[in-house]
Amino acid sequence: HLLGLQESEGSLEQPAAGKDFNLLCCDIDPALIERAQQGSPFPASISFANLDIMDRSAREPFLSSYLRRFGRSTFNIVFCMSVTMWIHLNHGDSGLVEFLAFLSSLCKYLLIEPQPWKCYRAAARRLRKLGRKDFDHFRSLAIKGDMAARITQILTRDCAMELVRCFGSTSWDRSLLLFKS
């Protein structure tokens, strides 16, 4: 279990003493947020928010307010799972770099799961099969190829983060990379 609770130590609604643990989970899709809220096994410890992380005017006050509730200015760790491709496709190279810079400023540790380039091509192909136009930035992206290596380069060179560990690849052939600021 997430909190490592034993029956005598606490309940799902109230973490055991000394095991205070809070998560904030954000997604742009309100339906996913609603479903996650309804199925949360730890409603007192996990908050869910519908948030477009690329909208500065929305993210900055929301995240600052959330962190202030705990007397903090940054998160201990940020998990970025299967998000980088969508940011990149919808906001271009500059959007990806901005996103990574923002994440690195927000936490001490960053665990990131970048999608490989083949996922970009598959997403564009699915869109074309549906008869829709390409993603706005797909054809103009200069950051491509080995996306785990490219994201590592951006985070280490431009964002002053250190690659702590690569945990290998998921079953979807995606690297799990842990960085430290």
C-alpha positions as CSV (number, residue, x, y, z in Angstrom):
1,H,0.0,0.0,0.0
2,L,1.1,3.5,-0.8
3,L,1.3,4.6,2.9
4,G,2.5,1.3,4.2
5,L,-0.3,1.3,6.8
6,Q,-0.9,-1.6,9.0
7,E,-4.4,-2.0,10.4
8,S,-3.4,-0.9,13.9
9,E,-1.6,2.2,12.6
10,G,-4.4,4.1,10.9
11,S,-7.1,4.1,8.4
12,L,-7.3,4.9,4.7
13,E,-8.8,8.3,5.5
14,Q,-6.2,9.3,8.2
15,P,-2.5,8.5,7.7
16,A,-0.7,7.0,10.6
17,A,1.3,9.3,12.9
18,G,4.7,10.2,11.3
19,K,3.6,9.0,7.9
20,D,2.1,12.2,6.6
21,F,2.1,11.9,2.9
22,N,0.3,14.1,0.4
23,L,0.0,13.8,-3.4
24,L,-1.3,16.3,-5.9
25,C,-2.3,14.7,-9.2
26,C,-3.0,17.0,-12.2
27,D,-4.4,16.3,-15.6
28,I,-5.9,18.4,-18.4
29,D,-8.8,15.9,-18.8
30,P,-11.6,16.6,-16.4
31,A,-13.2,13.1,-16.9
32,L,-9.9,11.4,-15.9
33,I,-9.8,13.6,-12.8
34,E,-13.4,12.8,-11.8
35,R,-12.8,9.1,-12.3
36,A,-9.6,9.2,-10.2
37,Q,-11.3,11.1,-7.4
38,Q,-14.1,8.6,-7.3
39,G,-11.7,5.7,-7.1
40,S,-9.1,7.1,-4.8
41,P,-8.3,4.8,-1.9
42,F,-6.7,7.7,0.0
43,P,-9.0,10.7,-0.3
44,A,-7.4,12.5,2.7
45,S,-3.9,12.2,1.2
46,I,-4.4,12.4,-2.6
47,S,-5.8,15.6,-4.2
48,F,-6.8,15.7,-7.9
49,A,-7.0,18.8,-10.0
50,N,-8.0,19.5,-13.5
51,L,-5.1,21.7,-14.7
52,D,-3.5,22.7,-18.0
53,I,0.1,22.8,-16.8
54,M,1.1,24.9,-19.8
55,D,-1.3,27.7,-18.8
56,R,0.9,29.9,-16.7
57,S,-2.0,32.0,-15.5
58,A,-3.7,28.9,-14.1
59,R,-0.8,26.8,-12.9
60,E,1.2,29.4,-10.9
61,P,-1.5,30.5,-8.5
62,F,-2.9,27.0,-8.1
63,L,0.3,25.3,-7.4
64,S,1.6,28.1,-5.1
65,S,-1.6,27.9,-3.1
66,Y,-1.4,24.2,-2.8
67,L,2.2,24.2,-1.6
68,R,1.5,27.1,0.9
69,R,-1.0,24.8,2.6
70,F,1.9,22.7,3.6
71,G,4.4,25.5,4.3
72,R,6.4,24.7,1.2
73,S,7.5,26.4,-2.0
74,T,8.5,23.2,-3.9
75,F,7.5,19.6,-4.1
76,N,9.8,16.8,-2.8
77,I,9.2,14.9,-6.0
78,V,7.3,15.4,-9.2
79,F,6.2,12.4,-11.4
80,C,5.7,13.1,-15.1
81,M,4.3,10.0,-16.7
82,S,3.5,9.8,-20.4
83,V,3.1,13.6,-20.7
84,T,6.1,14.9,-22.5
85,M,5.0,13.9,-26.0
86,W,1.6,15.6,-25.7
87,I,3.3,18.8,-24.4
88,H,5.8,18.6,-27.3
89,L,3.2,17.9,-30.0
90,N,0.8,20.6,-28.8
91,H,3.4,23.3,-27.8
92,G,6.4,22.6,-30.0
93,D,10.1,22.5,-29.1
94,S,9.9,25.7,-27.1
95,G,6.9,24.3,-25.2
96,L,8.8,21.2,-24.2
97,V,11.8,23.1,-23.1
98,E,9.6,25.5,-21.1
99,F,7.7,22.6,-19.5
100,L,10.9,20.8,-18.5
101,A,12.3,24.1,-17.0
102,F,9.1,24.6,-15.1
103,L,9.1,21.1,-13.7
104,S,12.8,21.4,-12.7
105,S,12.1,24.6,-10.8
106,L,9.2,23.0,-9.0
107,C,10.9,20.0,-7.2
108,K,13.9,18.5,-5.7
109,Y,13.5,15.2,-7.6
110,L,11.8,14.6,-10.9
111,L,10.8,11.1,-12.2
112,I,10.0,11.4,-15.8
113,E,8.8,8.8,-18.4
114,P,9.4,10.3,-21.9
115,Q,7.6,8.6,-24.8
116,P,10.0,7.4,-27.5
117,W,9.9,9.0,-31.0
118,K,7.9,6.0,-32.4
119,C,5.0,7.1,-30.2
120,Y,5.0,10.5,-31.8
121,R,4.8,9.0,-35.2
122,A,2.0,6.6,-34.1
123,A,0.0,9.5,-32.6
124,A,0.3,11.4,-35.9
125,R,-0.6,8.4,-37.9
126,R,-3.8,7.8,-35.8
127,L,-4.8,11.4,-36.3
128,R,-4.4,11.1,-40.1
129,K,-6.4,7.8,-40.1
130,L,-9.2,9.7,-38.4
131,G,-9.1,12.2,-41.2
132,R,-7.8,15.0,-39.0
133,K,-4.9,17.3,-39.7
134,D,-1.5,16.7,-38.1
135,F,-0.6,18.1,-34.7
136,D,0.3,21.8,-35.1
137,H,4.0,21.3,-34.4
138,F,4.7,17.7,-35.5
139,R,6.4,18.5,-38.8
140,S,8.5,21.4,-37.4
141,L,9.9,19.7,-34.3
142,A,13.7,19.8,-34.2
143,I,13.9,17.9,-30.9
144,K,13.4,14.3,-32.0
145,G,15.0,10.9,-32.2
146,D,16.1,9.4,-28.9
147,M,13.7,11.4,-26.7
148,A,15.0,10.0,-23.4
149,A,18.5,11.2,-24.4
150,R,17.2,14.6,-25.6
151,I,15.1,15.2,-22.5
152,T,18.1,14.2,-20.3
153,Q,20.2,16.7,-22.2
154,I,17.7,19.5,-21.7
155,L,17.3,18.8,-18.0
156,T,21.0,18.4,-17.3
157,R,22.4,21.1,-19.5
158,D,19.6,23.8,-19.4
159,C,17.9,23.1,-16.1
160,A,20.9,22.2,-13.9
161,M,19.5,18.8,-12.9
162,E,21.5,15.7,-12.4
163,L,20.5,12.3,-13.7
164,V,20.4,10.1,-10.6
165,R,19.3,6.9,-12.2
166,C,17.7,5.3,-15.2
167,F,15.3,2.6,-14.0
168,G,15.2,0.8,-17.3
169,S,12.2,0.7,-19.6
170,T,8.6,0.0,-19.0
171,S,6.6,-2.6,-21.0
172,W,5.8,0.2,-23.5
173,D,9.5,0.7,-24.1
174,R,9.6,4.0,-22.2
175,S,12.6,4.9,-20.0
176,L,12.0,5.9,-16.3
177,L,14.5,8.6,-15.5
178,L,15.1,10.1,-12.0
179,F,16.7,13.6,-11.8
180,K,17.8,15.7,-8.9
181,S,18.0,19.5,-8.7
